[in-house]
Amino acid sequence: FLRYSSELLVFIFKLLVYKMIYVIGFLAQVFFSARILLQWILSERAKKVISPAIFWQLSIVGSYLLFVYGWLRDDFAIILGQIISYYIYIWNLDKKHQWKKLPFIIRTLLLLTPVAAILYMLKDASAFVDQFFRNEKIPLWLLIYGSMGQIIFTLRFVYQWIYSKRKDESLLPIGFWVISLFGSLIIVSYAIYRRDPVLILGQSTGLIAYSRNIYLSRRAGN
């Protein structure tokens, strides 16, 4: 009886942990979906594509949570995408004069957490390779495909950063939305194959907003 009770408790614990992982993932997607929805609403009101501060605030919170989700899911494609874009969010927050308004402790935590996580992952290179690149749950070709989608999707922020840096202000140009649409389609197909409801829901909700922002940009002649 004690053995079966112990096994039941272990099963319940694993089930709770499994559900908690998805809660973190869905919560991250709520923040990402909210940023797109608010940006879309504000752009429709302005009759042009705008880059509101709330877009970048929600981005950094969602990215932080999705980074944790990717780590817990042993999904290198997700982690790679978040690492690349994370500090661009902070740069845009600074351009919007919002970054320095955060308490020093929070700014330090936001700046150092990704660095600490990367160092932790790389402290044992062989274990890192086994964990992410030899993951039996994800074939290598699928990992490459998913990573490609994340890289393309994340390059939109690299493009946005270069474009904004030249203009010396935080902007969301039409190229940003074109890259978003293309990268999102790849990630959705990757997520469908992996049966990942978090990525499917998060990426699918943005497709309409990306298309609409492309239309608004073209109409405004951007």
Solvent accessible surface area in square Angstrom, and as a share of the most:
residue,aa,sasa,rsa
1,F,196,0.82
2,L,147,0.73
3,R,149,0.54
4,Y,140,0.53
5,S,35,0.22
6,S,59,0.38
7,E,87,0.39
8,L,103,0.51
9,L,120,0.59
10,V,74,0.43
11,F,124,0.52
12,I,73,0.37
13,F,133,0.56
14,K,130,0.55
15,L,72,0.36
16,L,108,0.54
17,V,64,0.37
18,Y,120,0.46
19,K,113,0.48
20,M,110,0.49
21,I,24,0.12
22,Y,30,0.11
23,V,81,0.47
24,I,34,0.17
25,G,0,0.00
26,F,67,0.28
27,L,80,0.40
28,A,0,0.00
29,Q,6,0.03
30,V,90,0.52
31,F,53,0.22
32,F,19,0.08
33,S,36,0.23
34,A,31,0.24
35,R,9,0.03
36,I,11,0.06
37,L,95,0.47
38,L,65,0.32
39,Q,0,0.00
40,W,67,0.23
41,I,69,0.35
42,L,54,0.27
43,S,0,0.00
44,E,49,0.22
45,R,184,0.67
46,A,45,0.35
47,K,138,0.59
48,K,107,0.45
49,V,18,0.10
50,I,47,0.24
51,S,8,0.05
52,P,19,0.12
53,A,26,0.20
54,I,61,0.31
55,F,0,0.00
56,W,0,0.00
57,Q,60,0.27
58,L,25,0.12
59,S,0,0.00
60,I,8,0.04
61,V,60,0.34
62,G,0,0.00
63,S,0,0.00
64,Y,56,0.21
65,L,38,0.19
66,L,7,0.03
67,F,19,0.08
68,V,50,0.28
69,Y,0,0.00
70,G,0,0.00
71,W,68,0.24
72,L,77,0.38
73,R,44,0.16
74,D,47,0.24
75,D,0,0.00
76,F,33,0.14
77,A,0,0.00
78,I,0,0.00
79,I,0,0.00
80,L,39,0.19
81,G,1,0.01
82,Q,15,0.07
83,I,44,0.22
84,I,59,0.30
85,S,3,0.02
86,Y,4,0.02
87,Y,81,0.31
88,I,19,0.10
89,Y,5,0.02
90,I,15,0.08
91,W,49,0.17
92,N,0,0.00
93,L,3,0.01
94,D,61,0.31
95,K,66,0.28
96,K,57,0.24
97,H,143,0.64
98,Q,44,0.20
99,W,22,0.08
100,K,150,0.64
101,K,147,0.62
102,L,57,0.28
103,P,78,0.49
104,F,145,0.60
105,I,136,0.69
106,I,76,0.39
107,R,57,0.21
108,T,44,0.26
109,L,100,0.50
110,L,21,0.11
111,L,68,0.34
112,L,104,0.52
113,T,35,0.20
114,P,6,0.04
115,V,68,0.39
116,A,60,0.46
117,A,25,0.19
118,I,47,0.24
119,L,118,0.59
120,Y,121,0.46
121,M,13,0.06
122,L,93,0.46
123,K,148,0.63
124,D,71,0.37
125,A,64,0.50
126,S,75,0.49
127,A,47,0.37
128,F,25,0.10
129,V,51,0.29
130,D,68,0.35
131,Q,62,0.28
132,F,1,0.01
133,F,73,0.30
134,R,168,0.61
135,N,22,0.11
136,E,177,0.79
137,K,163,0.69
138,I,4,0.02
139,P,57,0.36
140,L,103,0.51
141,W,141,0.49
142,L,5,0.02
143,L,4,0.02
144,I,106,0.54
145,Y,71,0.27
146,G,0,0.00
147,S,14,0.09
148,M,87,0.39
149,G,0,0.00
150,Q,9,0.04
151,I,67,0.34
152,I,34,0.17
153,F,20,0.08
154,T,5,0.03
155,L,81,0.40
156,R,1,0.01
157,F,3,0.01
158,V,43,0.25
159,Y,80,0.31
160,Q,0,0.00
161,W,82,0.29
162,I,72,0.36
163,Y,71,0.27
164,S,0,0.00
165,K,110,0.47
166,R,201,0.73
167,K,109,0.46
168,D,98,0.51
169,E,89,0.40
170,S,7,0.04
171,L,53,0.27
172,L,9,0.04
173,P,11,0.07
174,I,40,0.20
175,G,15,0.15
176,F,0,0.00
177,W,0,0.00
178,V,75,0.43
179,I,43,0.22
180,S,0,0.00
181,L,49,0.24
182,F,115,0.48
183,G,0,0.00
184,S,0,0.00
185,L,93,0.46
186,I,17,0.09
187,I,1,0.00
188,V,22,0.12
189,S,46,0.30
190,Y,2,0.01
191,A,0,0.00
192,I,104,0.53
193,Y,130,0.49
194,R,38,0.14
195,R,204,0.74
196,D,0,0.00
197,P,58,0.37
198,V,0,0.00
199,L,2,0.01
200,I,57,0.29
201,L,92,0.46
202,G,12,0.11
203,Q,18,0.08
204,S,44,0.29
205,T,69,0.40
206,G,3,0.03
207,L,41,0.20
208,I,121,0.61
209,A,2,0.01
210,Y,8,0.03
211,S,52,0.34
212,R,76,0.28
213,N,0,0.00
214,I,29,0.15
215,Y,105,0.40
216,L,1,0.00
217,S,1,0.00
218,R,174,0.64
219,R,128,0.47
220,A,52,0.41
221,G,67,0.64
222,N,97,0.50
